[in-house]
Amino acid sequence: MKKTIYILIGTILILAAPISFITGIAFTLSMPKRYSAEATIQILFPETMGARYDASALALFTQSQVHLISSDPLLNRVIHNLDLQAKWGNKINEDESPIAPALATLILKRSIAVGIVPNASGLITITAIQEDPAEAARTANELASVYCDYLTKTPQQGGTYQATVLTPAEPSIRPASPKVVQNMLAALALAALLIIAGITVIVGAIRRKNTKTVQQSGPAYPPQGVGSADP
């Protein structure tokens, strides 16, 4: 009875392999394509600041600029300049009315990433991810422009800093997600593991059954000293 159950479990695992592979591929292909675009900003530190502070202090200042770029006031300017409330409302709302300002800010926050370029002084990247590659590039470039304009017009602690767009964002022809090849390999690996597990369970059940049968049957010949008589 146990052998039958183990064989059934192994068979189910083997049959589940192609199903899981097909499901994984279908899910990957059904996901909407999203494109990323990246703009690079160079912060121009005043000479006095570079003389007063060491590298760690400048790194902390650069990190503060990352938070500034991601702040609501600058994001709201991007939303206003690109009219994102109306554009996203046209896609989201059934009546195509503009979405609420808070929702637009939340969507924009989730669609951008701001980071520091490692081993570089004052370099910041702004990455935008959208379903439309051109919109992703516009968003990244607009946020970079808004930040540079903000620095020029707003004095900060230690003086007025400037920043310039070192590399503007360009529309990408390759989607950043879904990662079709990686997802296919992951689905294939899962299917292979299911097949291996199923075969292992079936072979183990058969071996245990054969071992038990041999042990129960005993030796085929009588042991020495049994069944023989002295003349």
Buried (B, 14 or more C-beta within 10 A) or exposed (E): EEBEEBBEBBEEBBEBBEEBBEEBBEEBEEEEEBBBBBBBBBBEBEEEBEEEBEEEEBBEBBEEBBEBBBEEEBBBBBBEEBEBBBBBBEEEEEEEEBBEBEBBBEBBEEBBBBBBBEEEBBBBBBBBBBEBBEBBBBBBBBBBBBBBEBBEEEEEEEEEBEBEBBEBBBBBEEBBBBEBEEBBEBBBEBBEEBBEBBEEBBEBBBEEBEEEEEEEEEEEEEEEEEEEEEE
